[in-house]
Amino acid sequence: MKKFEKKVVWITGASSGIGEATAYRFAEEGARLIVTALEADLLEQVVERCKAKGAPDAWALPYDLSQLDGLDDLASQAWEHFGSIDVFYNNAGISQRGTTVETEMRVIRKVMDIDYYAPVILTKNILPRMLARGGGQLVVTTSIAGRFGFPLRCAYSSAKHALYGFFETVQAEYYKDNIRVTIVCPGRVQTKISMYALEKDGRQHGKMDAGQAAGVTPQQAANKIVRAVYHKRREVLVGKKELLMAYIKQYCPGLAAKLARNIKSM
């Protein structure tokens, strides 16, 4: 029997990168899928590939997650399509490149809207439905930048720190109600996140950072993530040697602060 047979999985940020790759892994394990991202045309391609890889059904639900007012309706559409959601993976996000002084507040707000408020609003809609049917699993992509402050990421790092606080609280409050939370903490993965990152004035960064290009592949990340979701792990770190910083921060915070000041952030 496949690991996610008869399960419904909803993934945001599923048109590329980690979201797309995990959609294919869930498809190979027999899940029925809902995939959400901004690009409707790319999502339709993902849907067809999911079906080819073994998903009994897949559905594209495009949406711009920066439009917070429509998120409750989006979540209701997702839930009602198959009548339930077993695994809800909040993966969508946007990064940032700019110093704290130079980054405009409108950029900080946009990053917080997409990376923090959107997952919170969607989760607050889906969680009561999961509780009513006896449980479910929430998965969220944070970042190693959510473990410590990272140069040129004031908004991104803030949003990712906030996700840790929110989802760890959900886990503490509802574990007894059969709600499981898996926090995905990537380091450097070969995705387009640096291409679409916002500069200090809101323009797209428009290039692949060297660190990003040297990261693990989305497929490698997806293998590790889906395995962690299956085993209902509390947290999974994904990446290479950069993940050592998470452990240095935990056990030697002073050293971590010194190292962070010298990180090559692009």
C-alpha positions as CSV (number, residue, x, y, z in Angstrom):
1,M,0.0,0.0,0.0
2,K,1.3,3.4,-0.9
3,K,2.1,5.7,2.1
4,F,-0.6,8.4,1.3
5,E,-3.2,6.3,-0.4
6,K,-6.7,7.7,0.2
7,K,-5.2,10.8,1.8
8,V,-5.9,14.4,0.6
9,V,-2.9,16.8,0.5
10,W,-3.2,20.5,-0.1
11,I,0.1,22.3,-1.0
12,T,0.6,26.0,-1.5
13,G,3.5,27.3,-3.6
14,A,3.2,24.2,-5.7
15,S,4.1,25.6,-9.2
16,S,7.8,25.2,-8.7
17,G,10.6,24.4,-6.3
18,I,10.0,22.5,-3.1
19,G,6.2,22.7,-3.5
20,E,6.2,21.2,-7.0
21,A,8.7,18.5,-6.1
22,T,6.7,17.5,-2.9
23,A,3.5,17.3,-5.0
24,Y,5.1,14.7,-7.2
25,R,6.4,12.7,-4.3
26,F,2.9,12.7,-2.7
27,A,1.5,11.7,-6.0
28,E,3.8,8.8,-6.2
29,E,2.6,7.7,-2.8
30,G,-1.0,7.7,-3.9
31,A,-2.3,11.0,-2.5
32,R,-5.1,13.1,-4.0
33,L,-3.8,16.6,-4.4
34,I,-4.8,20.2,-4.4
35,V,-2.1,22.5,-5.6
36,T,-2.1,26.3,-5.2
37,A,0.1,29.0,-6.6
38,L,-0.2,32.3,-8.5
39,E,0.5,30.8,-11.9
40,A,-2.6,29.0,-13.2
41,D,-0.9,27.7,-16.3
42,L,2.0,26.2,-14.4
43,L,-0.4,24.6,-11.9
44,E,-2.2,22.8,-14.7
45,Q,1.1,21.3,-15.8
46,V,1.8,20.2,-12.3
47,V,-1.7,18.6,-12.1
48,E,-1.1,16.5,-15.2
49,R,2.3,15.4,-14.0
50,C,0.9,14.4,-10.6
51,K,-1.7,12.3,-12.3
52,A,1.0,10.7,-14.5
53,K,3.0,9.9,-11.4
54,G,0.2,8.1,-9.7
55,A,-2.2,10.6,-8.0
56,P,-5.8,9.3,-8.4
57,D,-6.9,12.9,-8.7
58,A,-5.4,16.3,-8.6
59,W,-6.9,19.8,-8.8
60,A,-5.4,23.2,-9.5
61,L,-6.6,26.0,-7.2
62,P,-4.7,29.2,-8.3
63,Y,-4.5,32.2,-6.0
64,D,-2.4,35.2,-5.1
65,L,-1.7,34.7,-1.4
66,S,-0.9,38.3,-0.9
67,Q,-4.7,39.0,-1.2
68,L,-5.5,38.2,2.4
69,D,-9.2,39.1,2.2
70,G,-10.0,36.1,0.0
71,L,-8.1,33.4,1.9
72,D,-11.1,32.1,3.9
73,D,-13.0,31.5,0.7
74,L,-9.9,29.8,-0.8
75,A,-9.6,27.5,2.2
76,S,-13.3,26.6,2.0
77,Q,-12.9,25.8,-1.7
78,A,-10.0,23.5,-1.0
79,W,-11.7,21.6,1.8
80,E,-15.0,21.2,0.0
81,H,-13.4,19.9,-3.2
82,F,-12.7,16.5,-1.8
83,G,-14.7,16.9,1.4
84,S,-11.6,16.9,3.7
85,I,-7.9,17.6,3.9
86,D,-5.6,15.2,5.7
87,V,-2.3,17.1,5.2
88,F,-2.2,20.8,4.7
89,Y,1.3,22.0,3.6
90,N,1.8,25.8,3.9
91,N,4.8,26.0,1.6
92,A,4.4,29.2,-0.4
93,G,6.6,32.1,0.4
94,I,8.7,35.0,-0.9
95,S,12.2,36.1,0.2
96,Q,13.9,39.5,0.4
97,R,17.2,41.2,-0.2
98,G,17.9,44.5,1.6
99,T,19.3,46.0,4.7
100,T,17.0,46.9,7.6
101,V,17.5,50.6,7.1
102,E,17.0,50.6,3.3
103,T,14.1,48.1,3.0
104,E,10.8,50.0,2.5
105,M,8.0,49.2,4.9
106,R,5.7,48.2,2.1
107,V,8.2,45.5,1.2
108,I,8.3,44.3,4.8
109,R,4.5,44.2,4.9
110,K,4.2,42.2,1.7
111,V,6.7,39.6,2.9
112,M,4.9,39.3,6.2
113,D,1.5,39.0,4.4
114,I,2.6,36.2,2.2
115,D,5.0,34.4,4.5
116,Y,3.2,34.7,7.8
117,Y,-0.3,36.1,7.7
118,A,-1.5,34.0,4.8
119,P,-0.4,30.7,6.4
120,V,-2.0,31.8,9.7
121,I,-5.3,32.7,8.1
122,L,-5.5,29.5,6.1
123,T,-4.6,27.4,9.1
124,K,-7.2,29.1,11.2
125,N,-9.8,28.1,8.6
126,I,-8.6,24.5,8.1
127,L,-7.7,23.6,11.7
128,P,-11.2,23.7,13.1
129,R,-12.4,21.4,10.3
130,M,-9.6,19.0,11.0
131,L,-10.5,19.0,14.7
132,A,-14.2,18.3,13.9
133,R,-13.2,15.2,11.9
134,G,-10.8,13.9,14.5
135,G,-7.4,15.2,13.5
136,G,-5.0,16.0,10.7
137,Q,-1.5,17.2,9.9
138,L,-0.2,20.7,9.3
139,V,3.1,21.2,7.5
140,V,4.8,24.5,7.1
141,T,8.0,25.6,5.3
142,T,10.0,28.0,7.5
143,S,13.7,28.5,6.9
144,I,17.1,28.3,8.6
145,A,16.6,32.1,8.6
146,G,13.8,31.4,11.1
147,R,16.3,30.0,13.5
148,F,18.6,33.1,13.7
149,G,18.9,36.6,12.2
150,F,20.3,36.6,8.7
151,P,21.8,39.6,6.8
152,L,19.6,41.3,4.2
153,R,16.6,39.3,5.4
154,C,15.0,41.5,8.0
155,A,11.4,40.8,6.8
156,Y,12.0,37.2,5.7
157,S,13.7,36.2,8.9
158,S,11.0,37.9,11.0
159,A,8.2,36.0,9.1
160,K,10.0,32.7,9.4
161,H,10.7,33.2,13.2
162,A,7.0,34.0,13.6
163,L,5.9,30.8,11.8
164,Y,7.9,28.8,14.3
165,G,6.1,30.5,17.2
166,F,2.6,30.1,15.7
167,F,2.9,26.4,14.6
168,E,4.7,25.3,17.7
169,T,1.8,26.8,19.7
170,V,-0.7,25.0,17.5
171,Q,1.1,21.7,18.2
172,A,1.2,22.4,22.0
173,E,-2.5,23.3,22.1
174,Y,-4.0,20.5,19.9
175,Y,-1.6,17.6,20.1
176,K,-4.1,15.8,22.4
177,D,-6.7,16.3,19.7
178,N,-4.7,14.3,17.1
179,I,-3.3,17.4,15.3
180,R,0.3,16.9,14.2
181,V,2.6,19.6,13.0
182,T,5.7,19.2,10.9
183,I,8.0,22.2,10.5
184,V,10.2,22.1,7.4
185,C,13.4,24.1,7.9
186,P,15.3,24.4,4.6
187,G,18.8,25.8,4.2
188,R,19.8,26.3,0.7
189,V,17.7,24.5,-2.0
190,Q,18.0,25.0,-5.8
191,T,14.7,26.8,-6.2
192,K,13.7,30.2,-7.8
193,I,13.2,31.8,-4.4
194,S,16.1,34.2,-4.9
195,M,14.9,35.1,-8.4
196,Y,11.6,36.3,-7.1
197,A,13.0,37.8,-3.9
198,L,12.1,41.5,-3.3
199,E,14.8,44.1,-3.3
200,K,14.7,47.0,-0.8
201,D,12.2,49.0,-3.1
202,G,10.1,46.0,-4.1
203,R,11.7,45.1,-7.4
204,Q,12.5,41.5,-8.0
205,H,16.1,40.4,-7.3
206,G,16.1,38.6,-10.6
207,K,19.1,36.3,-10.2
208,M,20.1,33.0,-8.7
209,D,22.3,33.6,-5.7
210,A,25.5,31.5,-5.6
211,G,24.5,29.9,-2.3
212,Q,21.1,28.9,-3.7
213,A,22.6,27.4,-6.8
214,A,24.9,25.2,-4.7
215,G,22.1,23.8,-2.5
216,V,20.3,20.5,-2.5
217,T,17.9,19.8,-5.4
218,P,14.1,20.2,-4.9
219,Q,13.8,16.4,-5.5
220,Q,16.3,15.7,-2.6
221,A,14.4,18.1,-0.4
222,A,11.0,16.5,-1.3
223,N,12.2,13.0,-0.5
224,K,13.2,14.1,3.0
225,I,10.1,16.2,3.6
226,V,7.6,13.6,2.5
227,R,9.3,11.0,4.6
228,A,9.2,13.3,7.6
229,V,5.5,14.0,7.0
230,Y,4.8,10.3,6.8
231,H,6.5,9.7,10.1
232,K,4.8,12.8,11.6
233,R,8.1,14.3,12.7
234,R,8.0,17.6,14.6
235,E,10.7,19.2,12.5
236,V,12.9,18.4,9.5
237,L,16.0,20.3,8.4
238,V,16.8,20.2,4.7
239,G,20.1,21.3,3.2
240,K,23.8,20.8,3.4
241,K,26.6,22.1,5.8
242,E,24.7,25.4,6.3
243,L,22.4,23.5,8.7
244,L,25.2,23.4,11.2
245,M,24.3,26.9,12.0
246,A,21.0,25.7,13.6
247,Y,22.9,23.6,16.0
248,I,25.5,26.2,16.7
249,K,22.7,28.7,17.5
250,Q,21.2,26.1,19.9
251,Y,24.3,25.3,21.8
252,C,26.7,28.3,21.2
253,P,24.5,31.3,20.6
254,G,27.4,33.8,20.9
255,L,29.4,32.0,18.3
256,A,26.3,31.8,16.1
257,A,25.8,35.6,16.3
258,K,29.5,36.1,15.3
259,L,29.2,33.7,12.4
260,A,25.9,35.3,11.2
261,R,27.6,38.7,10.9
262,N,29.9,37.2,8.3
263,I,27.5,35.1,6.3
264,K,27.6,35.6,2.5
265,S,23.9,36.2,2.1
266,M,23.7,36.1,-1.7
